[in-house]
Amino acid sequence: MTTAAQLTADAARLIGYGFRPKLVPARDDTYRDLVLRARTDDDFAAAVQAVATGLDLVVLEISDRSGIVVGSTEDSVFAVKMTDYARRTGGEGKASERVLHALAHLGAATLAFPRPADLANETYLGRITVDGVEAFVREAAGRLAEAAVETDTADVATDQPGLEAAWRVYTRRARTGSTGDGRKLASSTTGIVSKALTFLADQGLLVRTGDERRGTFRTTPRYRTQVREAGVVMFEELLRLGITEISDGTGTVTVGWTAESLAQM
């Protein structure tokens, strides 16, 4: 018979696997057994939830494909703060930079999963590129600029995090650039998008598959889960702007998100 202490230890061990984002159950026998146990043993599943709650974590999903996917609350010691994110991406964490990175992540999620059905399909793999995400966000920034003028909000301060101000920050930043020795300028919008996608790959949310268009990536089941959980927040701003079709630099992308589909999430 499994003791309470052993049950808790096993639950904590499974949650620990959630912090190894590039590892999947198919590659580790212990991980696979723990995932199966969490999906078939109610007592063990309850223990996993209890340990997660005690650590200020939220269990987003436990599946054979992605393993355990956990998210952190704002109070969790495991939460990635903007200062941590800035350090990992080589930035300074300034307000304008946060806006640019937020738009890069929004663009990546939208291009990776342009339709609600994509998030619902466990086998769907989205494919995005650095240039594609940059082109998407730049066009969206133009839409934001038009909306700001129409609503007489063109003078919104650039240090505000809202998307109403983001157009000014994004469009004023160079798309590409180079330093004196020919390296790409990391603070350009292309450089920022590249850092954002690389960060997602480091977290096991994307997989780099090539160097075309400054970097080609495919999604993982873990990323699908994360985007699904954040979908309402991430996509409602685009819906508010009425963005249904936009270019990724190679052609027109139809964004199939509607108010009704968000309400169902």
BASETOR-107744 format. One record per atom (N, C-alpha, C, CB): x, y, z. Coordinates in steps of 0.1 Angstrom, whole numbers, padded with zeros to 4 digits, always signed. Each point is the difference from the previous one (the first is absolute). Glycine has a CB too. Layout:
REM residues N
XYZ
...
END
This chain:
REM residues 265
+0008-0012+0000
-0008+0012+0000
+0009+0013+0000
-0019-0013+0012
+0015+0022-0020
+0008+0013-0001
-0004+0008+0012
+0001-0001-0025
+0010+0006+0032
-0002+0009+0011
-0003+0014-0005
+0015-0015+0015
-0020+0023-0005
-0003+0014-0004
+0013+0007-0004
-0020+0000+0016
+0030-0003-0009
+0013+0007-0003
+0005-0004-0014
+0006+0000+0025
-0007-0013-0028
+0004-0004-0013
-0009+0006-0011
+0009-0022+0010
-0022+0023-0007
-0009+0005-0010
+0004+0015-0003
-0018-0015+0008
+0021+0022+0003
+0004+0014-0002
+0013+0001-0007
-0012+0006+0021
+0022-0014-0018
+0013+0000-0007
-0002-0003-0015
+0011-0007+0021
-0019-0003-0024
-0002-0003-0014
-0007+0012-0008
-0002-0025+0006
-0008+0031+0001
-0007+0012-0006
+0010+0011-0002
-0021-0007+0011
+0030+0010-0002
+0010+0010-0001
+0010-0003-0011
-0003+0005+0024
+0006-0018-0026
+0009-0005-0010
-0006+0003-0014
+0009-0018+0015
-0022+0015-0016
-0007+0003-0013
+0000+0015-0003
-0015-0020+0003
+0012+0028+0007
+0000+0015-0003
+0015+0004-0003
-0019+0003+0016
+0029-0009-0011
+0013+0003-0003
+0003-0002-0015
+0007-0006+0023
-0013-0004-0029
+0002-0003-0014
-0006+0012-0008
-0001-0025+0004
-0009+0032+0002
-0005+0011-0008
+0009+0012-0001
-0021-0007+0009
+0032+0007-0002
+0010+0010-0001
+0012-0005-0009
-0006+0009+0023
+0004-0020-0030
+0009-0004-0010
-0007+0000-0013
+0013-0015+0017
-0016+0026-0023
-0010+0002-0011
+0004-0008-0012
-0005+0022+0009
+0017-0025-0012
+0004-0007-0012
-0001-0015+0001
+0015+0019-0005
-0018-0024+0017
-0001-0014+0002
-0015-0004-0001
+0020+0000+0015
-0023-0010-0022
-0014-0005-0002
+0000-0015+0006
-0004+0015-0021
-0008-0019+0025
-0002-0013+0006
+0006-0012-0009
-0020+0009+0012
+0019-0007-0025
+0004-0011-0009
+0015-0002+0001
-0018+0006-0016
+0026+0003+0022
+0014-0001+0001
+0005-0004+0014
+0002+0016-0018
-0011-0018+0027
+0004-0003+0014
-0011-0009+0006
+0012+0022+0002
-0008-0034+0002
-0009-0010+0005
-0007+0004+0013
+0014-0018-0011
-0006+0024+0020
-0006+0004+0013
-0010+0011-0003
+0021-0006+0012
-0018+0016-0020
-0009+0011-0004
-0013-0006-0006
+0020+0016-0003
-0018-0025-0006
-0012-0006-0006
-0009-0007+0010
+0013-0003-0021
-0007-0004+0030
-0008-0008+0011
-0007+0010+0009
+0016-0019-0001
-0010+0030+0004
-0006+0010+0009
-0012+0007-0007
+0022+0003+0012
-0020+0000-0025
-0011+0006-0007
-0012-0009-0001
+0017+0013-0014
-0014-0026+0011
-0011-0010-0001
-0007-0001+0014
+0012-0013-0018
-0004+0013+0028
-0006-0001+0014
-0009+0012+0003
+0020-0013+0007
-0015+0025-0011
-0008+0012+0003
-0013+0000-0008
+0021+0013+0004
-0021-0020-0016
-0012+0000-0008
-0010-0011+0004
+0014+0010-0019
-0009-0020+0027
-0009-0011+0003
-0002-0002+0015
+0008-0010-0020
+0000+0017+0029
-0002-0002+0014
-0004+0013+0006
+0018-0017+0000
-0031+0018+0005
-0005+0012+0005
+0007+0005+0012
-0022-0007-0008
+0026-0002+0017
+0008+0005+0012
+0013+0006-0004
-0011-0018+0013
+0018+0012-0022
+0012+0006-0005
-0002+0013-0007
+0010-0023-0002
-0020+0024-0006
-0003+0012-0007
-0003+0012+0010
-0009-0013-0020
+0002+0009+0031
-0003+0010+0010
+0012+0005+0007
-0022-0011+0003
+0032+0001-0001
+0012+0004+0007
+0008+0009-0009
+0000-0022+0012
+0000+0020-0025
+0008+0008-0009
-0006+0014+0000
+0005-0019-0015
-0018+0021+0015
-0007+0013+0001
+0004+0007+0013
-0019-0009-0015
+0019+0001+0026
+0003+0006+0013
+0014+0005+0001
-0017-0015+0010
+0027+0007-0015
+0014+0005+0000
+0001+0012-0009
+0008-0023+0004
-0014+0023-0015
+0000+0012-0009
-0005+0012+0006
-0002-0015-0020
-0010+0014+0027
-0006+0011+0007
+0010+0006+0011
-0023-0010-0005
+0029+0001+0012
+0009+0004+0011
+0012+0008-0006
-0007-0020+0013
+0011+0017-0025
+0011+0007-0007
-0005+0012-0008
+0013-0021+0000
-0025+0025+0001
-0006+0011-0008
+0001-0003-0015
+0006+0016+0019
-0008-0029-0022
+0000-0004-0014
-0014-0004-0004
+0024-0007+0002
-0027+0007-0015
-0012-0005-0006
+0003-0011-0010
-0011+0023+0004
+0004-0034-0002
+0002-0011-0010
-0009+0003-0012
+0006-0017+0019
+0000+0020-0030
-0008+0003-0012
-0004-0012-0008
+0013+0021-0001
-0005-0031+0002
-0003-0012-0008
+0009-0012+0004
-0007+0014-0019
+0002-0026+0019
+0008-0012+0001
-0004-0009-0011
+0002+0002+0025
+0007-0005-0034
-0003-0008-0012
+0012-0008-0004
-0017+0017-0008
+0014-0028+0000
+0011-0009-0004
+0009+0007-0009
-0015-0019+0002
+0011+0029-0010
+0008+0007-0010
+0009+0010+0006
-0018-0004-0017
+0012+0013+0026
+0008+0011+0005
+0005-0002+0014
-0013+0015-0015
+0008-0026+0022
+0003-0002+0014
-0008+0009+0009
+0023-0007-0007
-0017+0012+0017
-0007+0010+0009
+0004+0014-0004
-0001-0017+0019
-0008+0026-0021
+0002+0014-0003
-0005+0008+0012
-0002-0004-0025
+0011+0012+0031
-0004+0008+0011
+0003+0014-0003
+0005-0018+0016
-0014+0027-0010
+0002+0014-0001
+0001+0005+0014
-0013+0002-0021
+0019+0010+0023
+0002+0006+0013
-0009+0012+0002
+0023-0008+0000
-0027+0009+0013
-0008+0012+0004
+0010+0012+0001
-0018-0014+0012
+0013+0026-0010
+0009+0012+0001
+0008-0001+0013
-0017+0013-0013
+0012-0020+0023
+0007-0001+0012
+0010-0011+0001
-0020+0010+0011
+0020-0019-0021
+0009-0011+0001
+0015+0003-0002
-0019-0014-0009
+0027+0007+0016
+0015+0003-0001
+0004-0005-0014
+0004-0002+0025
-0012-0006-0032
+0004-0006-0013
-0005+0010-0011
-0002-0023+0009
-0005+0033-0006
-0005+0009-0011
+0012+0007-0006
-0021+0004+0012
+0020-0002-0025
+0011+0007-0008
-0004+0014+0000
+0005-0020-0015
+0003+0028+0022
-0003+0015+0001
+0006+0006-0013
+0000+0000+0026
-0005+0012-0029
+0005+0008-0011
+0015+0002+0001
-0022+0011-0003
+0027-0009+0015
+0015+0002+0001
+0007-0012-0003
-0004+0017+0018
-0001-0029-0015
+0006-0013-0003
-0001-0002-0015
-0006-0010+0022
-0005+0013-0028
-0002-0002-0014
+0010+0009-0008
-0024-0006+0003
+0025+0019+0002
+0009+0009-0007
+0015-0005+0001
-0016+0019+0006
+0019-0024+0005
+0014-0006+0002
+0002-0011-0010
+0001+0007+0024
-0010-0016-0025
+0001-0012-0008
+0001+0004-0015
-0012-0014+0017
+0005+0025-0021
+0000+0004-0014
+0010+0011-0003
-0024-0007+0000
+0032+0010+0010
+0010+0010-0002
-0005+0014-0001
+0012-0017-0012
-0023+0020+0018
-0006+0013+0000
+0001+0007+0013
-0016-0007-0018
+0011+0019+0019
+0000+0008+0012
-0013+0000+0008
+0018+0014-0011
-0029-0019+0005
-0012+0000+0006
-0007+0014+0001
+0008-0018+0013
-0005+0027-0022
-0006+0013+0000
-0014-0001-0005
+0022+0011-0004
-0031-0001+0007
-0014-0001-0003
-0002-0002-0015
-0005+0015+0019
+0012-0007-0027
-0001-0001-0015
+0004-0014-0005
+0004+0025-0002
+0006-0031+0008
+0005-0013-0004
-0010-0010+0004
+0023+0007+0003
-0030-0006+0009
-0010-0009+0004
-0012+0000-0010
+0007+0003+0024
-0010+0008-0029
-0011+0001-0010
+0004-0007-0012
-0007+0022+0009
+0019-0021-0014
+0004-0006-0012
+0000-0015+0001
+0014+0020-0005
-0009-0025+0017
+0000-0015+0002
-0014-0005+0001
+0022+0002+0012
-0031+0006-0005
-0014-0005+0001
-0006-0001-0014
-0002+0011+0022
+0004-0002-0031
-0005-0001-0013
+0006-0012-0008
-0004+0025+0000
+0017-0027+0002
+0007-0012-0006
-0007-0013+0004
+0022+0013-0001
-0025-0014+0014
-0006-0012+0005
-0015-0001-0005
+0015+0000+0020
-0022+0011-0021
-0013+0000-0005
+0000-0004-0015
-0007+0017+0017
+0016-0012-0024
+0001-0004-0014
+0004-0014-0002
+0006+0023-0005
+0003-0028+0013
+0004-0014-0001
-0012-0010+0003
+0023+0006+0006
-0031-0003+0004
-0011-0008+0004
-0011+0000-0011
+0005+0004+0024
-0007+0008-0030
-0011+0002-0010
+0004-0007-0012
-0007+0021+0010
+0019-0020-0015
+0004-0007-0012
+0001-0015+0002
+0013+0021-0007
-0009-0025+0019
+0001-0015+0003
-0014-0006+0000
+0022+0004+0013
-0032+0003-0008
-0013-0006+0002
-0010+0010-0005
+0007-0014+0020
-0008+0016-0033
-0009+0011-0005
-0015-0004+0001
+0018+0006-0016
-0021-0018+0019
-0014-0005+0001
-0003-0007+0013
-0001-0002-0025
-0011+0004+0031
-0003-0007+0012
+0002-0015-0001
-0016+0018+0005
+0013-0024-0017
+0001-0014-0002
+0014-0005+0002
-0019+0001-0016
+0029+0008+0013
+0014-0004+0001
+0004-0003+0015
+0005+0014-0020
-0011-0006+0029
+0003-0002+0014
-0007-0012+0006
+0002+0024+0002
-0014-0028-0009
-0007-0011+0005
+0006-0013-0005
-0021+0014+0000
+0029-0014-0010
+0006-0011-0007
+0013-0004+0007
-0012+0006-0022
+0012-0017+0029
+0012-0004+0007
+0012-0003-0009
-0015-0009+0018
+0012+0005-0030
+0011-0004-0010
+0004+0012-0009
-0009-0023+0001
+0003+0035+0001
+0003+0011-0009
+0014+0006+0003
-0025+0005-0002
+0033-0003-0008
+0013+0007+0001
+0000+0012-0008
+0011-0022+0004
-0010+0034+0003
+0001+0012-0007
+0015+0003-0004
-0020+0009+0013
+0022-0001-0023
+0014+0003-0005
+0001+0015-0002
+0002-0023-0011
+0008+0029+0017
+0002+0014-0001
+0014+0003-0003
-0019+0004+0016
+0022+0008-0020
+0013+0005-0003
+0002+0013+0007
+0001-0012-0022
+0012+0016+0024
+0003+0013+0006
-0005+0011-0009
+0020-0009+0011
-0017+0008-0024
-0005+0011-0010
-0015+0000+0000
+0021-0003-0013
-0027-0008+0013
-0015-0001-0001
-0006+0007+0012
+0001-0021-0013
+0004+0018+0025
-0006+0006+0012
+0003+0015+0000
+0003-0021+0013
+0009+0026-0017
+0003+0014-0001
-0010+0007-0009
+0024-0005+0005
-0026-0001-0017
-0009+0006-0010
-0014+0001+0005
+0014-0009-0018
-0018-0001+0025
-0014-0001+0006
-0002+0011+0010
+0000-0024-0004
+0010+0026+0013
-0001+0010+0010
+0001+0014-0005
+0010-0016+0016
-0002+0018-0026
+0002+0013-0006
-0013+0004-0007
+0024-0004-0003
-0031-0005-0004
-0012+0003-0006
-0011+0003+0011
+0006-0014-0020
-0006+0006+0030
-0009+0002+0011
+0002+0014+0007
-0001-0025+0004
+0014+0029-0003
+0003+0013+0006
-0005+0011-0009
+0020-0010+0010
-0020+0008-0023
-0006+0010-0009
-0015+0001+0003
+0017-0005-0017
-0024-0006+0019
-0014+0000+0003
-0002+0008+0013
-0004-0022-0012
+0012+0019+0022
-0001+0007+0013
+0002+0015-0002
+0008-0020+0012
+0001+0024-0021
+0003+0014-0002
-0013+0007-0006
+0025-0005-0004
-0031-0002-0006
-0012+0005-0006
-0011+0001+0011
+0006-0010-0022
-0008+0000+0030
-0010+0000+0011
+0002+0011+0009
-0002-0024-0002
+0015+0027+0006
+0003+0011+0009
-0004+0013-0005
+0019-0014+0009
-0016+0016-0022
-0004+0013-0006
-0015+0002-0001
+0021-0001-0014
-0028-0010+0011
-0014+0001-0001
-0007+0003+0013
+0001-0016-0019
+0005+0011+0030
-0005+0002+0013
+0006+0011+0008
-0005-0024+0000
+0014+0031-0007
+0006+0012+0005
+0009-0004+0012
-0019+0014-0007
+0026-0025+0006
+0009-0004+0011
+0015-0001-0005
-0019-0013+0011
+0022+0021-0021
+0013+0000-0005
+0011+0004+0009
-0010+0004-0022
+0006+0003+0033
+0010+0006+0009
+0001-0009+0013
-0005+0023-0009
+0001-0035+0008
+0001-0009+0012
+0015-0002+0003
-0021-0012-0006
+0025+0013+0019
+0014-0001+0003
+0006-0014-0003
-0004+0017+0019
+0016-0017-0024
+0006-0012-0004
+0004-0009+0011
+0008+0011-0020
-0008-0007+0032
+0004-0008+0011
-0012-0008+0006
+0019+0016+0005
-0031-0014-0011
-0011-0008+0004
+0000-0013-0007
-0014+0021+0004
+0010-0032+0004
+0001-0013-0006
-0011-0004-0010
+0011-0006+0020
-0022+0014-0021
-0011-0003-0008
+0004+0000-0015
-0015+0010+0017
+0007-0018-0024
+0003-0001-0015
-0003+0013-0007
-0005-0025+0001
-0003+0033+0005
-0003+0013-0007
+0013+0008-0002
-0023+0000+0011
+0033-0002-0002
+0012+0008-0001
+0011-0008-0007
-0006+0011+0021
+0004-0024-0023
+0010-0009-0006
+0004+0004-0014
-0008-0018+0015
-0002+0023-0023
+0003+0003-0014
+0011+0010-0001
-0024-0005-0005
+0024+0015+0014
+0010+0011-0001
+0014-0006+0003
-0017+0017+0007
+0017-0026+0004
+0013-0006+0004
+0005-0009-0012
-0006+0001+0024
-0002-0009-0029
+0004-0010-0010
+0004+0007-0014
-0015-0017+0011
+0007+0026-0015
+0002+0006-0013
+0012+0009+0000
-0024-0001-0005
+0028+0006+0016
+0012+0009+0001
+0013-0008+0001
-0015+0017+0011
+0013-0030-0008
+0012-0008+0002
+0004-0006-0014
-0006-0005+0024
+0019+0005-0027
+0004-0005-0013
-0003-0015-0002
+0018+0017+0000
-0022-0021-0012
-0004-0014-0002
+0013-0008+0000
-0020+0006-0014
+0030-0002+0008
+0013-0007+0001
+0011+0010+0001
-0008-0018-0014
+0020+0014+0016
+0011+0009+0002
+0013-0008+0002
-0015+0018+0009
+0026-0011-0008
+0013-0007+0002
+0009+0009+0008
-0003-0013-0022
+0012+0006+0029
+0010+0007+0008
+0012+0002-0010
-0008-0010+0022
+0018+0017-0017
+0012+0003-0008
+0006-0012-0006
+0004+0019+0014
-0004-0031-0008
+0006-0011-0005
-0009-0009-0008
+0016+0001+0019
-0028+0004-0022
-0009-0008-0009
-0010-0009+0007
+0018+0001-0016
-0017-0002+0030
-0010-0008+0007
-0014+0007+0000
+0019-0010+0014
-0029+0002-0014
-0014+0006+0000
-0002+0007+0013
-0009-0018-0015
+0002+0029+0015
-0002+0008+0011
-0011-0007+0009
+0006+0021-0013
-0002-0025+0025
-0009-0007+0009
-0012+0007+0004
+0019-0012+0008
-0018+0026-0008
-0011+0008+0005
-0010+0003-0012
+0015+0009+0018
-0012-0013-0030
-0010+0002-0011
-0012-0009+0003
+0018+0006-0017
-0029-0003+0010
-0012-0009+0002
+0002-0014-0004
-0014+0020-0003
+0022-0022-0008
+0003-0014-0004
+0009-0007+0010
-0001+0007-0024
+0010+0001+0030
+0008-0006+0011
-0008-0004+0012
+0019+0014-0008
-0028-0005+0012
-0009-0003+0011
-0009-0012-0002
+0001+0025+0006
-0007-0026-0018
-0008-0012-0003
+0009-0012+0000
-0015+0014-0014
+0027-0013+0009
+0009-0012+0000
+0003-0004+0014
+0010+0007-0021
-0008+0002+0030
+0003-0003+0014
-0013-0006+0007
+0017+0018+0001
-0028-0013-0004
-0013-0005+0005
-0002-0014-0004
-0010+0023+0000
+0012-0027-0012
-0002-0013-0005
+0011-0010+0005
-0011+0009-0020
+0023-0004+0022
+0010-0008+0005
-0003-0003+0015
+0017+0010-0016
-0022+0000+0023
-0004-0003+0014
-0011-0010+0001
+0006+0024+0005
-0015-0024-0014
-0011-0010+0000
+0006-0014-0003
-0017+0018-0007
+0027-0018-0002
+0006-0013-0003
+0008-0005+0012
+0001+0006-0024
+0005+0003+0031
+0008-0004+0012
-0009-0006+0011
+0017+0017-0005
-0030-0012+0005
-0010-0005+0010
-0007-0012-0005
-0003+0024+0008
+0007-0030-0019
-0007-0012-0005
-0014+0003-0007
+0012-0012+0018
-0014+0024-0021
-0013+0004-0006
+0000+0000-0015
-0005+0014+0020
+0017-0011-0026
+0002-0001-0014
+0013-0009-0003
-0011+0023-0003
+0012-0027-0009
+0012-0008-0004
+0005+0007-0013
-0009-0022+0010
+0022+0025-0010
+0005+0006-0012
+0003-0011-0010
+0011+0019+0014
-0016-0016-0026
+0001-0010-0011
+0009+0004-0011
-0022-0008+0006
+0026+0021-0007
+0008+0004-0011
+0004+0015+0002
-0011-0017-0015
+0018+0022+0005
+0005+0014+0000
-0007+0008-0010
+0022-0008+0008
-0032+0003-0016
-0007+0008-0010
-0007+0011+0007
-0002-0020-0014
+0002+0032+0007
-0007+0012+0005
+0005+0003+0014
-0020-0005-0015
+0033+0005+0017
+0006+0003+0013
-0003-0010+0011
-0001+0024-0007
-0005-0035+0004
-0003-0010+0010
-0014-0005-0001
+0015+0011+0015
-0016-0024-0017
-0013-0007-0001
-0003-0009+0012
+0003+0000-0025
-0015+0001+0030
-0003-0008+0012
-0013-0007-0002
+0012+0017+0014
-0014-0028-0006
-0013-0007+0000
-0005+0000+0015
+0006-0014-0020
-0018+0013+0022
-0006+0000+0013
+0001-0014+0007
-0016+0018-0007
+0015-0018+0020
-0001-0012+0007
-0013-0001+0008
+0025+0000+0003
-0029-0012+0001
-0013-0002+0008
+0000+0009+0012
-0002-0023-0008
+0014+0025+0014
+0001+0009+0012
-0004+0014-0004
+0018-0014+0009
-0013+0019-0020
-0004+0014-0004
-0015+0001-0003
+0023+0003-0010
-0028-0013+0004
-0015+0000-0003
-0008+0002+0013
+0004-0015-0020
+0001+0007+0031
-0007+0001+0012
+0001+0014+0006
+0005-0024+0004
+0007+0030-0004
+0003+0013+0005
-0009+0011-0007
+0023-0007+0006
-0023+0006-0019
-0008+0010-0008
-0015-0002+0002
+0018+0001-0017
-0022-0013+0018
-0014-0002+0003
-0004+0006+0013
+0001-0021-0013
+0007+0020+0023
-0003+0005+0013
+0000+0016+0000
+0010-0021+0011
-0002+0026-0019
+0001+0015+0000
-0007+0006-0012
+0022-0002+0011
-0030-0006-0018
-0006+0004-0013
-0009+0012+0001
+0001-0023-0006
-0009+0024+0016
-0010+0011+0001
+0008+0013+0001
-0017-0015+0011
+0027+0015-0002
+0008+0012+0002
+0008+0004-0013
+0001-0005+0025
+0004-0005-0031
+0009+0002-0011
-0007+0005-0013
+0015-0017+0010
-0027+0012-0012
-0006+0002-0013
-0011+0011+0000
+0005-0023-0005
-0010+0027+0017
-0011+0009+0001
+0004+0014-0006
-0009-0013+0020
+0021+0017-0018
+0005+0013-0005
-0001+0000-0016
+0015+0003+0020
-0011-0014-0026
-0001-0001-0014
-0014+0001-0005
+0021-0014-0001
-0030+0007+0008
-0014+0000-0003
-0006+0014+0001
-0002-0023+0008
+0006+0030+0003
-0004+0014+0002
+0003+0009-0012
+0002-0003+0025
+0010+0000-0031
+0004+0008-0011
-0006-0005-0013
+0021+0004+0011
-0029-0015-0011
-0006-0005-0012
+0010-0007-0010
-0017+0018+0003
+0028-0023+0003
+0010-0006-0009
-0004-0014-0003
+0018+0014+0009
-0022-0017-0021
-0004-0013-0005
+0010-0006-0010
-0024+0006+0005
+0030+0003-0013
+0010-0004-0010
+0012+0009+0001
-0018-0009-0015
+0030+0003+0015
+0012+0007+0001
+0011-0007-0007
-0007+0010+0022
+0018-0003-0026
+0011-0007-0007
+0011-0004+0009
-0006+0014-0020
+0012-0025+0017
+0012-0005+0007
+0013+0002-0009
-0014-0016+0013
+0012+0024-0024
+0011+0002-0009
+0000-0009-0012
+0013+0008+0019
-0020-0019-0019
+0000-0009-0011
-0014-0001-0006
+0019-0013+0010
-0029+0017-0003
-0014-0001-0004
-0009+0005+0011
+0006-0019-0016
-0019+0018+0013
-0010+0005+0009
-0004-0012+0010
-0008+0017-0017
+0008-0014+0030
-0004-0010+0010
-0014+0004+0005
+0025-0004+0006
-0034-0005-0007
-0013+0002+0005
+0000-0004+0015
-0011-0003-0022
+0007+0013+0031
-0001-0003+0014
-0015-0003+0003
+0020+0016+0005
-0022-0029-0001
-0013-0005+0002
-0006+0002+0013
+0006-0016-0016
+0000+0025+0025
-0005+0002+0013
-0012+0010+0000
+0023-0005+0009
-0033+0001-0002
-0012+0009+0002
-0003+0001+0015
-0009-0007-0023
+0000+0017+0026
-0004+0002+0014
-0007-0013+0005
-0003+0025-0004
-0004-0032-0005
-0007-0012+0004
+0010-0011+0004
-0019+0006-0015
+0030-0008+0006
+0010-0010+0003
+0007+0003+0013
+0002-0004-0025
+0001+0016+0028
+0007+0004+0012
-0009-0003+0012
+0013+0017-0012
-0026-0015+0011
-0009-0002+0011
-0001-0015+0003
-0013+0020-0007
+0017-0029-0002
-0001-0014+0002
+0013-0006+0006
-0016-0001-0019
+0026+0010+0020
+0013-0005+0006
-0001-0002+0015
+0012+0011-0019
END
